Protein backbone atom coordinates (compact mmCIF):
# COMPACT_ATOMS: atom_id res chain seq x y z
CA UNK A 1 0.00 0.00 0.00
CA UNK A 2 1.27 3.46 -0.90
CA UNK A 3 1.18 5.87 2.06
CA UNK A 4 -0.83 9.02 1.29
CA UNK A 5 -0.22 11.52 4.08
CA UNK A 6 -2.15 14.34 2.41
CA UNK A 7 -5.09 14.85 0.06
CA UNK A 8 -6.06 18.48 -0.56
CA UNK A 9 -7.54 20.53 -3.42
CA UNK A 10 -7.56 17.43 -5.62
CA UNK A 11 -3.82 16.86 -5.12
CA UNK A 12 -2.72 13.49 -3.79
CA UNK A 13 0.61 13.50 -1.92
CA UNK A 14 2.22 10.08 -1.46
CA UNK A 15 5.37 8.01 -0.98
CA UNK A 16 6.57 4.83 -2.65
CA UNK A 17 7.69 2.35 -0.02
CA UNK A 18 10.83 1.30 -1.93
CA UNK A 19 12.40 4.78 -2.02
CA UNK A 20 13.88 5.08 1.45
CA UNK A 21 17.39 5.15 -0.06
CA UNK A 22 16.63 8.64 -1.41
CA UNK A 23 16.37 11.88 0.59
CA UNK A 24 12.91 12.63 1.99
CA UNK A 25 10.53 13.53 -0.83
CA UNK A 26 6.90 13.37 -1.83
CA UNK A 27 5.18 12.47 -5.08
CA UNK A 28 2.14 14.46 -6.16
CA UNK A 29 -0.60 13.68 -8.64
CA UNK A 30 -3.75 15.38 -9.82
CA UNK A 31 -5.61 14.38 -12.94
CA UNK A 32 -2.92 13.36 -15.41
CA UNK A 33 -0.20 15.42 -13.72
CA UNK A 34 2.71 13.92 -11.80
CA UNK A 35 5.42 15.62 -9.74
CA UNK A 36 8.19 14.88 -7.27
CA UNK A 37 9.36 17.28 -4.57
CA UNK A 38 12.38 16.99 -2.31
CA UNK A 39 11.46 17.89 1.27
CA UNK A 40 14.96 18.60 2.61
CA UNK A 41 16.82 20.76 3.20
CA UNK A 42 13.88 22.89 1.97
CA UNK A 43 11.01 21.98 -0.36
CA UNK A 44 12.07 22.09 -4.01
CA UNK A 45 10.61 20.68 -7.18
CA UNK A 46 12.46 17.75 -8.78
CA UNK A 47 10.03 17.48 -11.72
CA UNK A 48 6.44 18.25 -12.66
CA UNK A 49 4.60 17.05 -15.77
CA UNK A 50 1.07 17.74 -16.89
CA UNK A 51 0.30 20.63 -14.52
CA UNK A 52 -0.78 24.14 -15.45
CA UNK A 53 1.18 27.05 -13.96
CA UNK A 54 -1.51 27.76 -11.35
CA UNK A 55 -1.59 24.11 -10.29
CA UNK A 56 2.19 24.07 -9.84
CA UNK A 57 1.96 27.24 -7.75
CA UNK A 58 -0.81 25.72 -5.59
CA UNK A 59 1.15 22.49 -5.18
CA UNK A 60 4.14 24.49 -3.91
CA UNK A 61 1.90 26.40 -1.46
CA UNK A 62 0.46 23.15 -0.12
CA UNK A 63 3.87 21.53 0.29
CA UNK A 64 5.17 24.57 2.17
CA UNK A 65 2.02 24.73 4.31
CA UNK A 66 2.21 21.03 5.23
CA UNK A 67 5.99 20.61 5.11
CA UNK A 68 6.27 19.51 8.74
CA UNK A 69 3.43 17.01 8.39
CA UNK A 70 4.87 15.53 5.19
CA UNK A 71 8.37 15.26 6.62
CA UNK A 72 7.09 13.64 9.81
CA UNK A 73 5.02 11.16 7.77
CA UNK A 74 8.15 10.28 5.74
CA UNK A 75 10.22 9.60 8.86
CA UNK A 76 7.41 7.63 10.50
CA UNK A 77 6.84 5.49 7.41
CA UNK A 78 10.52 4.74 6.78
CA UNK A 79 11.54 4.56 10.44
CA UNK A 80 14.19 7.25 10.09
CA UNK A 81 15.13 10.07 12.41
CA UNK A 82 14.02 13.65 11.81
C-alpha positions as CSV (number, residue, x, y, z in Angstrom):
1,X,0.0,0.0,0.0
2,X,1.3,3.5,-0.9
3,X,1.2,5.9,2.1
4,X,-0.8,9.0,1.3
5,X,-0.2,11.5,4.1
6,X,-2.2,14.3,2.4
7,X,-5.1,14.9,0.1
8,X,-6.1,18.5,-0.6
9,X,-7.5,20.5,-3.4
10,X,-7.6,17.4,-5.6
11,X,-3.8,16.9,-5.1
12,X,-2.7,13.5,-3.8
13,X,0.6,13.5,-1.9
14,X,2.2,10.1,-1.5
15,X,5.4,8.0,-1.0
16,X,6.6,4.8,-2.7
17,X,7.7,2.3,0.0
18,X,10.8,1.3,-1.9
19,X,12.4,4.8,-2.0
20,X,13.9,5.1,1.5
21,X,17.4,5.2,-0.1
22,X,16.6,8.6,-1.4
23,X,16.4,11.9,0.6
24,X,12.9,12.6,2.0
25,X,10.5,13.5,-0.8
26,X,6.9,13.4,-1.8
27,X,5.2,12.5,-5.1
28,X,2.1,14.5,-6.2
29,X,-0.6,13.7,-8.6
30,X,-3.7,15.4,-9.8
31,X,-5.6,14.4,-12.9
32,X,-2.9,13.4,-15.4
33,X,-0.2,15.4,-13.7
34,X,2.7,13.9,-11.8
35,X,5.4,15.6,-9.7
36,X,8.2,14.9,-7.3
37,X,9.4,17.3,-4.6
38,X,12.4,17.0,-2.3
39,X,11.5,17.9,1.3
40,X,15.0,18.6,2.6
41,X,16.8,20.8,3.2
42,X,13.9,22.9,2.0
43,X,11.0,22.0,-0.4
44,X,12.1,22.1,-4.0
45,X,10.6,20.7,-7.2
46,X,12.5,17.8,-8.8
47,X,10.0,17.5,-11.7
48,X,6.4,18.2,-12.7
49,X,4.6,17.1,-15.8
50,X,1.1,17.7,-16.9
51,X,0.3,20.6,-14.5
52,X,-0.8,24.1,-15.4
53,X,1.2,27.0,-14.0
54,X,-1.5,27.8,-11.4
55,X,-1.6,24.1,-10.3
56,X,2.2,24.1,-9.8
57,X,2.0,27.2,-7.7
58,X,-0.8,25.7,-5.6
59,X,1.2,22.5,-5.2
60,X,4.1,24.5,-3.9
61,X,1.9,26.4,-1.5
62,X,0.5,23.1,-0.1
63,X,3.9,21.5,0.3
64,X,5.2,24.6,2.2
65,X,2.0,24.7,4.3
66,X,2.2,21.0,5.2
67,X,6.0,20.6,5.1
68,X,6.3,19.5,8.7
69,X,3.4,17.0,8.4
70,X,4.9,15.5,5.2
71,X,8.4,15.3,6.6
72,X,7.1,13.6,9.8
73,X,5.0,11.2,7.8
74,X,8.2,10.3,5.7
75,X,10.2,9.6,8.9
76,X,7.4,7.6,10.5
77,X,6.8,5.5,7.4
78,X,10.5,4.7,6.8
79,X,11.5,4.6,10.4
80,X,14.2,7.2,10.1
81,X,15.1,10.1,12.4
82,X,14.0,13.6,11.8
